[in-house]
């Protein structure tokens, strides 16, 4: 979707201030938020792409003024309400009121922690041959979906070169909407900086993105 979260190529936000020796969590509640998101996802309440979409869908003024894990918390609240796992009245009360909705994979337990901390595998069998190969010139389609997509706005309409085929993967645009995995070929596409940013760009710079086949067309 086109939202303030898609910040690649945007300016006017000031210098990025790195925090030396930044801790994993600044406060205890941040760790608890991460744990809740991972636990509910592992239990089958949602997938990673849906989780991303609900953070992206936060109002711009909320997104821009919230810390990293506050975005995670607010997106989780909206997602669980939308999916019927919690109610607004329960959020206000701070505890359950109605019997819980069953989870797709059952209750999350301590025995699940080690499995959940291992990154998921998203490679899938291909339904058709890859349309592109390394060396092919491709154009990122100028698309503006209302839902989740992994194609950044700054690349849309621009021409790059396929550098690598990563195989067939779960398609986030479909998975986020509970429309099935819809596996698609995934490529690394390299763009010259001047192609994306114009004549003032550093002529020695290149930008690589991972782009699914439905995002691309021959150039």
C-alpha positions in Angstrom: 0.0 0.0 0.0 1.1 3.6 -0.4 1.7 4.8 3.1 4.1 6.8 5.1 5.9 3.6 6.1 7.3 3.3 2.5 10.0 5.9 3.3 12.7 4.8 0.8 13.8 7.9 -1.2 11.9 10.3 0.9 13.7 13.3 2.4 12.9 16.1 4.9 13.1 13.9 8.0 16.5 15.0 9.1 19.6 13.1 9.8 19.4 9.5 11.0 20.9 9.5 14.5 22.5 6.2 15.3 22.5 5.1 19.0 25.9 3.8 20.1 25.7 0.4 21.8 22.0 0.3 21.3 20.3 -2.4 23.5 17.9 -4.9 22.0 15.1 -3.4 24.1 15.0 -0.1 25.8 12.3 -1.1 28.3 10.8 -4.3 29.5 7.5 -3.8 27.7 9.2 -3.8 24.3 10.4 -7.4 24.8 6.9 -8.4 25.9 5.5 -6.9 22.7 7.9 -8.9 20.5 7.1 -12.1 22.5 3.3 -11.5 22.0 3.7 -11.0 18.3 5.9 -14.1 17.8 3.6 -16.2 20.1 0.4 -15.2 18.4 1.8 -15.7 14.9 3.2 -19.1 15.9 -0.2 -20.1 17.3 -1.8 -19.3 13.9 -3.6 -16.0 14.6 -1.9 -14.4 11.6 1.1 -14.6 9.3 4.2 -12.3 9.1 2.8 -10.4 6.1 -0.5 -9.6 7.8 1.5 -8.4 10.8 3.4 -6.1 8.6 0.3 -4.8 6.9 -1.4 -3.8 10.1 1.7 -1.8 11.2 1.7 -0.1 7.7 -2.0 0.8 8.1 -1.5 2.9 11.2 -2.5 6.6 10.6 0.5 8.6 9.4 0.6 10.9 12.5 0.6 7.8 14.7 3.2 5.9 12.6 5.6 8.9 12.6 5.4 9.7 16.3 5.6 6.1 17.6 8.7 4.1 18.5 9.5 0.9 16.7 7.9 -1.4 19.2 4.9 0.9 19.8 4.1 0.4 16.1 4.3 -3.3 16.8 1.9 -3.0 19.7 -0.6 -0.8 18.0 -0.6 -3.0 14.9 -1.0 -6.1 17.0 -4.0 -4.6 18.8 -5.7 -3.7 15.5 -4.9 -7.1 14.0 -6.3 -9.1 16.9 -9.4 -7.0 17.1 -10.0 -7.4 13.3 -9.4 -11.2 13.5 -11.8 -11.5 16.5 -9.3 -12.6 19.1 -9.9 -9.6 21.4 -12.7 -7.0 21.7 -12.4 -3.3 22.2 -14.2 -3.7 25.6 -11.6 -6.2 26.6 -8.8 -3.9 25.6 -10.3 -1.1 27.8 -10.9 -3.5 30.7 -7.4 -5.0 30.5 -8.6 -8.6 30.7 -10.7 -11.2 28.9 -14.5 -10.9 29.1 -15.7 -13.5 26.5 -14.4 -17.0 26.0 -11.4 -16.9 23.7 -11.6 -17.6 20.0 -9.7 -20.9 19.2 -6.2 -20.5 17.7 -5.4 -22.2 14.4 -2.4 -24.1 15.8 -3.6 -24.4 19.4 -2.3 -22.9 22.6 1.3 -21.6 22.6 3.5 -23.3 25.1 7.1 -23.0 26.5 8.0 -26.1 24.3 7.2 -24.0 21.2 9.7 -21.2 22.0 12.8 -22.8 20.3 10.9 -23.7 17.2 9.4 -20.2 16.9 12.8 -18.5 17.2 14.0 -20.2 14.1 13.3 -18.2 10.9 10.4 -19.7 8.9 11.0 -21.2 5.4 9.1 -19.6 2.6 10.4 -21.5 -0.5 7.7 -23.3 -2.4 7.3 -25.5 -5.5 6.9 -23.5 -8.7 3.7 -23.8 -10.7 5.4 -22.5 -13.9 8.9 -21.7 -15.2 10.6 -18.4 -14.2 9.9 -15.6 -16.6 13.2 -13.8 -16.1 16.9 -14.8 -15.8 20.0 -13.0 -14.6 21.0 -10.3 -17.0 17.5 -9.5 -18.2 16.4 -5.9 -18.3 13.1 -5.5 -16.4 10.9 -2.6 -15.4 9.2 -2.4 -12.0 5.5 -2.0 -12.7 3.9 1.3 -11.7 1.4 -0.3 -9.3 -0.5 1.2 -6.4 -2.2 -1.6 -4.5 -4.4 -0.7 -1.5 -3.1 -3.6 0.5 0.4 -5.0 1.4 3.2 -5.1 -1.2 6.9 -5.5 -1.0 7.6 -3.3 -4.0 8.9 0.1 -2.9 7.5 3.2 -4.5 10.8 4.6 -5.5 11.4 1.6 -7.9 8.1 1.7 -9.6 8.3 2.5 -13.3 12.1 2.2 -13.4 14.4 -0.2 -15.3 16.9 -2.5 -13.7 18.8 -5.7 -14.3 18.0 -9.1 -12.8 21.0 -10.2 -10.8 19.8 -13.4 -9.1 16.8 -15.8 -9.0 16.0 -16.8 -5.4 13.5 -19.4 -6.4 9.8 -19.6 -5.8 8.6 -18.0 -2.5 5.3 -17.3 -0.7 3.9 -14.1 -2.2 3.4 -11.6 0.6 0.7 -9.6 -1.3 -1.6 -12.6 -1.2 -0.5 -14.0 2.2 -1.2 -10.7 4.0 -4.8 -10.8 2.9 -5.4 -14.4 3.8 -5.7 -15.1 0.1 -3.3 -18.1 0.1 0.4 -18.5 -0.4 0.2 -18.0 -4.2 4.0 -18.7 -4.6 5.9 -16.5 -7.1 9.4 -16.3 -8.4 11.6 -13.9 -6.5 14.5 -12.0 -8.0 17.2 -9.5 -7.0 17.0 -6.5 -9.3 19.8 -3.9 -9.5 19.1 -0.3 -10.4 21.6 2.5 -11.2 21.2 5.3 -8.7 20.7 7.8 -11.6 17.8 5.7 -12.9 16.0 6.1 -9.6 17.1 9.5 -8.3 18.1 11.4 -11.5 21.2 13.2 -12.7 22.2 14.4 -9.2 22.6 10.9 -7.9 26.0 9.4 -7.2 27.0 7.8 -10.5 28.9 5.0 -8.7 26.0 3.9 -6.6 23.6 1.0 -7.3 20.5 -0.1 -5.4 19.4 -3.7 -5.2 15.9 -4.8 -4.3 14.2 -8.2 -4.1 11.2 -8.2 -6.3 8.6 -10.8 -7.0 7.7 -11.7 -10.6 4.3 -10.0 -10.6 6.0 -6.7 -9.9 8.1 -6.9 -13.0 7.7 -6.7 -16.8 10.3 -6.9 -19.7 12.0 -3.6 -20.4 
